[in-house]
Amino acid sequence: MVKLRQWRQQDIQALADLANNSRIWDQVRDYFPHPYTRKDAQKWISNHAGKSQEMNFAIVVNNQIAGAISLIPKNDIYRLSAEIGYWLGEPHWGKGIMSEAVSQIIEYGRKKHPELIRIYAEVFAFNKASSKVLEKNGFHLESVRKNAIIKNGLIGDDEVWVRLFEESSTQDV
């Protein structure tokens, strides 16, 4: 059973153990530390644990940390949009866990922010597993940004995947 919950201080070691994996780091933005240490985990959890409006969650499977997921509401002219981000520990890959976690955070985000009309994710074009998770959750490929990223010294494309809740772009707000 997949569950999303707030981060807890007792998650530090499990987070550090899962996140310290170059195969995960290869799929995420460079601000994600690598190697990922216990100190990095402690800092992350201290910044996010116990905040009631927080939308950064631990993904838990069978009472064990499996990964992380967040929904980040945007502001200013993008205030009706939110960005989704996530990663999953390698022992949990290919089991449908992330598809369920994405479904849950969308539902949670829509309850917390019913005004949202757009949720999007930016995915490295080579990360086909992530694209598949988004597609299963009703996202569509909006664009491919050519040569938009540099990861591990290689320039590559990224994709913008979008789930719209209101099709009209001219509605009164």
C-alpha positions as CSV (number, residue, x, y, z in Angstrom):
1,M,0.0,0.0,0.0
2,V,1.4,3.4,-1.0
3,K,0.9,6.3,1.4
4,L,2.1,9.9,1.4
5,R,3.0,11.5,4.7
6,Q,4.9,14.3,6.1
7,W,8.6,13.8,6.7
8,R,9.7,12.8,10.3
9,Q,13.1,13.1,12.0
10,Q,13.2,9.3,12.2
11,D,13.3,9.2,8.4
12,I,16.8,10.6,8.1
13,Q,18.8,7.4,7.7
14,A,16.3,5.8,5.4
15,L,16.2,8.9,3.2
16,A,20.0,9.1,3.1
17,D,20.3,5.4,2.2
18,L,17.8,5.6,-0.7
19,A,18.8,8.9,-2.1
20,N,22.5,8.2,-2.2
21,N,22.2,6.5,-5.6
22,S,23.8,7.7,-8.8
23,R,21.0,6.1,-10.9
24,I,18.5,8.4,-9.0
25,W,20.8,11.4,-9.3
26,D,21.0,10.9,-13.1
27,Q,17.3,11.5,-13.3
28,V,16.9,14.6,-11.1
29,R,18.1,18.2,-11.1
30,D,21.6,19.0,-10.0
31,Y,20.6,20.7,-6.8
32,F,19.7,17.2,-5.5
33,P,23.0,16.4,-3.6
34,H,25.3,13.6,-4.8
35,P,26.6,11.8,-2.9
36,Y,23.6,12.2,-0.7
37,T,24.7,12.1,2.9
38,R,23.0,11.8,6.3
39,K,23.6,15.5,6.7
40,D,21.7,16.2,3.5
41,A,18.8,14.1,4.7
42,Q,18.8,15.9,8.0
43,K,18.7,19.3,6.3
44,W,15.9,18.3,4.0
45,I,13.8,16.8,6.8
46,S,14.4,19.8,9.1
47,N,13.2,22.1,6.3
48,H,10.0,20.2,5.6
49,A,9.0,18.1,8.7
50,G,5.7,19.0,10.4
51,K,4.7,21.9,8.2
52,S,0.9,21.8,7.8
53,Q,0.8,23.6,4.4
54,E,3.8,21.6,3.1
55,M,3.4,19.7,-0.1
56,N,6.6,17.8,0.1
57,F,6.0,14.2,1.2
58,A,7.6,11.0,1.9
59,I,6.4,8.1,-0.2
60,V,5.9,5.2,2.2
61,V,5.3,1.5,1.2
62,N,4.8,-1.1,3.9
63,N,5.8,1.4,6.6
64,Q,9.2,2.1,4.9
65,I,10.4,5.2,3.1
66,A,10.4,4.5,-0.7
67,G,11.0,8.0,-2.1
68,A,9.8,11.6,-2.2
69,I,7.1,13.6,-4.0
70,S,6.2,17.3,-4.1
71,L,3.7,19.6,-5.6
72,I,4.9,23.2,-5.8
73,P,2.2,25.8,-6.3
74,K,3.5,28.7,-8.5
75,N,2.9,32.4,-8.0
76,D,2.3,35.6,-9.8
77,I,0.8,35.0,-13.3
78,Y,1.4,31.3,-12.8
79,R,-0.6,31.1,-9.6
80,L,-3.2,28.6,-11.0
81,S,-0.4,26.2,-11.9
82,A,1.7,23.8,-9.8
83,E,4.8,21.7,-10.6
84,I,5.1,18.1,-9.6
85,G,8.5,16.5,-8.8
86,Y,9.4,13.1,-7.5
87,W,11.9,10.3,-7.2
88,L,11.7,6.7,-6.1
89,G,14.4,4.5,-4.4
90,E,15.7,1.9,-6.8
91,P,14.5,-1.1,-4.9
92,H,10.9,0.1,-5.6
93,W,11.2,0.7,-9.3
94,G,8.8,-1.0,-11.7
95,K,6.1,-1.8,-9.1
96,G,3.5,0.9,-9.9
97,I,4.4,2.8,-6.7
98,M,5.1,6.1,-8.3
99,S,2.0,6.0,-10.5
100,E,-0.1,5.7,-7.3
101,A,1.9,8.4,-5.5
102,V,1.4,10.8,-8.3
103,S,-2.3,10.1,-8.3
104,Q,-2.5,10.7,-4.6
105,I,-0.6,14.0,-4.7
106,I,-2.8,15.3,-7.5
107,E,-5.9,14.5,-5.4
108,Y,-4.3,16.2,-2.3
109,G,-3.2,19.2,-4.3
110,R,-6.6,19.7,-5.8
111,K,-8.2,19.6,-2.4
112,K,-5.7,22.1,-0.9
113,H,-5.7,24.3,-4.0
114,P,-9.0,23.8,-5.8
115,E,-8.2,26.8,-8.0
116,L,-5.4,24.9,-9.8
117,I,-6.1,24.4,-13.4
118,R,-2.7,23.1,-14.5
119,I,-0.2,20.7,-13.0
120,Y,3.0,20.1,-14.9
121,A,6.3,18.2,-14.7
122,E,9.6,18.7,-16.5
123,V,11.2,15.4,-17.3
124,F,14.5,14.5,-19.0
125,A,13.6,13.2,-22.4
126,F,15.5,10.0,-21.7
127,N,13.5,9.2,-18.6
128,K,10.8,7.1,-20.2
129,A,9.7,5.6,-16.9
130,S,8.8,9.0,-15.6
131,S,6.9,9.9,-18.8
132,K,4.9,6.7,-18.5
133,V,4.0,7.5,-14.9
134,L,2.7,10.9,-15.9
135,E,0.8,9.5,-18.9
136,K,-0.9,7.0,-16.7
137,N,-2.1,9.9,-14.5
138,G,-3.8,11.8,-17.3
139,F,-0.9,14.1,-18.3
140,H,-0.1,14.8,-22.0
141,L,3.2,15.8,-23.6
142,E,2.9,19.6,-24.1
143,S,6.4,20.2,-25.5
144,V,9.9,19.0,-26.0
145,R,12.6,21.6,-25.3
146,K,15.6,20.8,-27.5
147,N,19.0,21.0,-25.9
148,A,17.4,22.5,-22.7
149,I,19.4,20.6,-20.1
150,I,22.9,19.7,-19.2
151,K,23.3,16.7,-17.0
152,N,26.5,14.8,-16.3
153,G,28.2,17.0,-18.9
154,L,25.8,16.0,-21.7
155,I,23.3,18.4,-23.3
156,G,19.9,16.9,-23.8
157,D,16.2,17.5,-24.3
158,D,13.6,17.8,-21.7
159,E,9.8,17.3,-21.9
160,V,7.0,19.3,-20.3
161,W,4.1,17.0,-19.3
162,V,0.8,18.7,-18.4
163,R,-2.5,17.8,-16.8
164,L,-5.2,20.4,-17.3
165,F,-8.3,20.6,-15.2
166,E,-10.0,23.4,-17.1
167,E,-9.6,23.4,-20.9
168,S,-10.5,27.0,-21.4
169,S,-7.6,29.5,-21.4
170,T,-9.9,32.5,-21.5
171,Q,-12.0,32.0,-18.5
172,D,-12.6,34.7,-15.9
173,V,-10.7,34.3,-12.7
